Amino acid sequence: MKVSEKAIEKNNKLFDHMTWTEYQEQLFLDVGGSTEGVLNDPILRGRVDVTKKWIGKGKKVLDIAGCWGGISAEIMKQGNDVTLLDLPRVIKKAKETHPELKFLEGSALDIQTEEQFDVVVATEIIEHILDLERFFDEIKRVLKDDGRLILSTPNVARPFNLVNLIRGDTTGWEYYGKPISHCRHFTPSSIAQTLVDNGFKVLEAGGAETNVGMDWTGFTQEEADFLIKLIDKFSPHPFFRSSILCILCKKTK
């Protein structure tokens, strides 16, 4: 995916006149997050299925940055009490698409509730967060002592990205033809270490979509075969190949 001068110019203008909250609201209103988009995309669908399996039923759940409510609605349908947290303008849209949900307006860095939850879901949000310490402190505050955090984030080290980066291309996640969205990038090891550093113990790791085809443009067959061998050596587990890294964890402090 090539980065256009027009996209860069648009990003700079947005940063010049928007607060971070306003910027994030605009981003998620632009890129969407409808039920249909979440549930029909093979990568996102895999993330939803892993999340639902880990939650089970009968839980009190907070879905942080639940966007338009697609995943929250799926979690609720399997017998859970679900509250969706997002920024005010995004919540307004979520209420239109999934009025059956509970809603909480605000930032993931300042969760406006004293309630505690059995499960906090934070899928596809950490890569948008600048202040990680505050982000995790808020999650620990609203999570019961025996509660669980389910977190997911794109895997910058997936094989598809590695081949693109060797060629000097982008991962495809830096730009969408819209404002920059990811301010952080995680590998399987770095997201696990980030959780440990912020007071969580990893209980289980999973992933979504491991069969993203690689573009071998510019490589000879011999070069491609060599890189495949390296990838197989250093990414033996499906988790390391996943487009989306999914992690189940609990508080340690």
C-alpha positions as CSV (number, residue, x, y, z in Angstrom):
1,M,0.0,0.0,0.0
2,K,1.6,3.2,-1.1
3,V,1.5,6.3,1.0
4,S,0.1,9.3,-0.9
5,E,1.2,12.9,-0.3
6,K,-2.4,13.8,-0.1
7,A,-2.9,11.4,2.9
8,I,0.1,12.8,4.7
9,E,-1.1,16.3,4.2
10,K,-4.5,15.4,5.5
11,N,-3.0,13.8,8.6
12,N,-0.9,16.9,9.4
13,K,-3.9,19.2,9.1
14,L,-6.0,17.0,11.4
15,F,-3.3,17.0,14.1
16,D,-2.9,20.7,13.8
17,H,-6.5,21.5,14.8
18,M,-7.9,18.5,16.6
19,T,-7.5,17.2,20.2
20,W,-6.6,13.5,20.4
21,T,-10.1,12.7,21.5
22,E,-11.7,14.5,18.6
23,Y,-9.2,12.9,16.2
24,Q,-10.1,9.4,17.5
25,E,-13.8,10.1,17.3
26,Q,-13.4,11.2,13.7
27,L,-11.3,8.2,12.8
28,F,-13.8,5.6,14.1
29,L,-16.7,7.4,12.5
30,D,-14.8,7.4,9.2
31,V,-13.7,3.8,9.2
32,G,-16.9,2.4,10.6
33,G,-17.2,-0.7,12.7
34,S,-20.6,-1.8,11.8
35,T,-21.9,-5.2,12.8
36,E,-21.8,-6.4,9.2
37,G,-18.2,-5.3,8.7
38,V,-17.0,-6.9,11.9
39,L,-18.8,-10.2,11.5
40,N,-18.2,-10.8,7.7
41,D,-14.5,-10.0,7.5
42,P,-12.5,-13.3,8.0
43,I,-9.8,-11.6,10.1
44,L,-12.2,-9.8,12.4
45,R,-14.6,-12.7,12.5
46,G,-11.8,-14.9,13.9
47,R,-11.2,-12.3,16.6
48,V,-14.9,-12.2,17.6
49,D,-15.0,-16.0,17.8
50,V,-12.0,-16.2,20.1
51,T,-13.4,-13.4,22.3
52,K,-16.8,-15.2,22.6
53,K,-15.2,-18.5,23.5
54,W,-13.1,-17.0,26.3
55,I,-16.0,-15.1,27.8
56,G,-18.6,-17.9,27.8
57,K,-21.9,-16.8,29.3
58,G,-23.3,-15.2,32.5
59,K,-20.6,-12.6,32.7
60,K,-20.7,-8.8,33.3
61,V,-18.7,-7.4,30.5
62,L,-17.2,-4.0,29.6
63,D,-16.4,-3.7,25.9
64,I,-13.8,-0.8,25.7
65,A,-13.9,1.0,22.4
66,G,-16.8,-1.2,21.2
67,C,-17.4,1.2,18.3
68,W,-20.8,0.6,16.7
69,G,-21.6,-2.4,18.9
70,G,-21.1,-5.3,16.5
71,I,-19.0,-7.4,18.9
72,S,-20.9,-6.2,22.0
73,A,-24.1,-7.5,20.5
74,E,-22.6,-10.9,19.7
75,I,-21.3,-11.2,23.3
76,M,-24.7,-10.2,24.7
77,K,-26.5,-12.8,22.5
78,Q,-24.7,-15.6,24.2
79,G,-26.0,-14.6,27.6
80,N,-23.9,-11.8,29.0
81,D,-24.6,-8.4,30.5
82,V,-22.7,-6.1,28.2
83,T,-21.8,-2.4,28.5
84,L,-20.2,-0.7,25.5
85,L,-17.7,2.1,26.2
86,D,-16.7,4.6,23.5
87,L,-16.3,8.3,22.8
88,P,-19.5,10.4,22.7
89,R,-19.9,10.8,18.9
90,V,-19.2,7.1,18.4
91,I,-21.7,6.1,21.1
92,K,-24.4,8.2,19.4
93,K,-23.9,6.0,16.3
94,A,-23.8,2.8,18.4
95,K,-27.2,3.6,19.9
96,E,-28.7,3.8,16.5
97,T,-27.3,0.4,15.4
98,H,-27.6,-1.6,18.6
99,P,-30.1,0.1,21.0
100,E,-30.4,-3.1,23.0
101,L,-26.9,-2.6,24.6
102,K,-25.9,-0.6,27.7
103,F,-23.7,2.4,26.9
104,L,-21.0,4.3,28.7
105,E,-19.7,7.5,27.1
106,G,-16.1,8.5,27.7
107,S,-12.4,7.7,27.1
108,A,-10.6,4.4,27.8
109,L,-8.2,6.6,29.8
110,D,-11.0,7.9,32.1
111,I,-13.7,5.3,32.5
112,Q,-16.7,7.1,34.2
113,T,-18.0,4.3,36.4
114,E,-17.3,2.8,39.8
115,E,-18.8,-0.6,38.6
116,Q,-16.6,-3.6,38.4
117,F,-16.7,-6.2,35.7
118,D,-16.0,-10.0,35.3
119,V,-14.5,-9.4,31.9
120,V,-13.0,-6.3,30.2
121,V,-12.7,-6.6,26.4
122,A,-10.2,-4.3,24.7
123,T,-9.9,-5.5,21.1
124,E,-8.2,-3.4,18.5
125,I,-7.7,-0.4,20.8
126,I,-4.2,-0.6,22.4
127,E,-2.5,0.3,19.1
128,H,-4.4,3.7,19.2
129,I,-3.4,4.5,22.8
130,L,-0.6,7.0,23.7
131,D,-0.7,6.7,27.5
132,L,-0.5,2.9,28.2
133,E,0.1,3.2,31.9
134,R,-3.2,5.1,32.4
135,F,-5.0,2.8,30.0
136,F,-4.1,-0.3,32.0
137,D,-4.6,1.4,35.4
138,E,-8.2,2.2,34.4
139,I,-8.8,-1.4,33.2
140,K,-7.4,-2.8,36.5
141,R,-9.7,-0.4,38.5
142,V,-12.9,-1.6,36.8
143,L,-11.9,-5.3,36.6
144,K,-12.8,-7.6,39.5
145,D,-9.9,-9.2,41.4
146,D,-10.7,-12.5,39.7
147,G,-11.7,-10.9,36.5
148,R,-10.2,-11.4,33.0
149,L,-8.9,-9.0,30.4
150,I,-9.3,-10.0,26.7
151,L,-7.1,-7.9,24.5
152,S,-6.3,-8.1,20.8
153,T,-4.1,-6.1,18.5
154,P,-2.7,-6.4,14.9
155,N,0.5,-8.4,14.6
156,V,3.1,-6.3,12.9
157,A,5.3,-9.4,12.6
158,R,2.8,-11.5,10.6
159,P,4.6,-13.1,7.6
160,F,2.6,-10.9,5.1
161,N,4.1,-7.8,6.8
162,L,7.6,-9.1,7.1
163,V,7.8,-9.7,3.3
164,N,6.3,-6.2,2.6
165,L,8.9,-4.6,4.9
166,I,11.8,-6.4,3.4
167,R,10.7,-5.1,0.0
168,G,10.5,-1.6,1.5
169,D,6.7,-1.4,1.4
170,T,4.3,-0.6,4.2
171,T,2.4,-3.1,6.4
172,G,-0.9,-1.6,5.2
173,W,-1.8,-0.6,8.7
174,E,0.0,2.8,8.8
175,Y,-2.5,4.4,6.4
176,Y,-6.0,3.7,5.2
177,G,-6.3,6.6,2.8
178,K,-7.7,8.3,5.9
179,P,-6.0,9.7,9.0
180,I,-3.2,7.7,10.6
181,S,-4.8,5.3,13.0
182,H,-2.1,3.2,14.7
183,C,0.4,5.0,16.9
184,R,1.9,1.7,18.2
185,H,2.8,-1.6,16.7
186,F,3.1,-4.9,18.5
187,T,4.7,-8.3,17.9
188,P,3.7,-11.5,19.8
189,S,6.6,-11.0,22.3
190,S,6.1,-7.2,22.8
191,I,2.4,-7.3,23.5
192,A,3.0,-10.1,26.1
193,Q,5.8,-8.1,27.7
194,T,3.6,-5.0,27.7
195,L,0.9,-6.9,29.6
196,V,3.4,-8.2,32.2
197,D,4.9,-4.8,32.7
198,N,1.5,-3.3,33.4
199,G,0.4,-5.9,36.0
200,F,-1.2,-8.8,34.0
201,K,-0.4,-12.5,33.6
202,V,-1.0,-14.1,30.2
203,L,-3.3,-17.1,30.6
204,E,-3.9,-18.0,27.0
205,A,-2.9,-16.8,23.5
206,G,-4.8,-17.2,20.3
207,G,-5.0,-15.6,16.9
208,A,-7.2,-14.8,13.9
209,E,-6.5,-15.3,10.2
210,T,-3.1,-16.9,9.6
211,N,-3.5,-17.6,5.9
212,V,-3.0,-14.1,4.5
213,G,-1.3,-14.6,1.1
214,M,2.1,-13.0,0.6
215,D,3.0,-10.8,-2.3
216,W,6.3,-12.0,-3.8
217,T,6.6,-9.2,-6.3
218,G,10.3,-8.3,-6.7
219,F,11.6,-11.6,-5.3
220,T,13.0,-14.5,-7.2
221,Q,11.7,-18.0,-6.5
222,E,14.9,-18.8,-4.7
223,E,14.7,-15.7,-2.5
224,A,11.0,-16.5,-1.7
225,D,11.9,-20.1,-0.8
226,F,14.7,-18.9,1.5
227,L,12.4,-16.4,3.3
228,I,9.7,-19.0,3.7
229,K,12.2,-21.2,5.5
230,L,13.2,-18.4,7.8
231,I,9.6,-17.6,8.6
232,D,8.8,-21.2,9.3
233,K,11.8,-21.3,11.7
234,F,11.0,-18.2,13.7
235,S,7.2,-18.4,13.5
236,P,6.5,-22.0,14.2
237,H,3.3,-21.4,16.3
238,P,0.1,-20.1,14.6
239,F,-0.1,-17.3,17.2
240,F,3.1,-15.8,15.7
241,R,1.6,-15.9,12.2
242,S,-1.8,-14.5,13.1
243,S,-2.9,-11.2,11.7
244,I,-4.7,-10.4,15.0
245,L,-3.0,-11.3,18.3
246,C,-5.6,-12.3,20.9
247,I,-4.6,-12.7,24.6
248,L,-6.5,-13.7,27.7
249,C,-5.0,-12.5,31.0
250,K,-5.7,-11.7,34.6
251,K,-4.5,-9.0,37.1
252,T,-1.3,-9.7,39.1
253,K,-1.1,-6.3,40.9
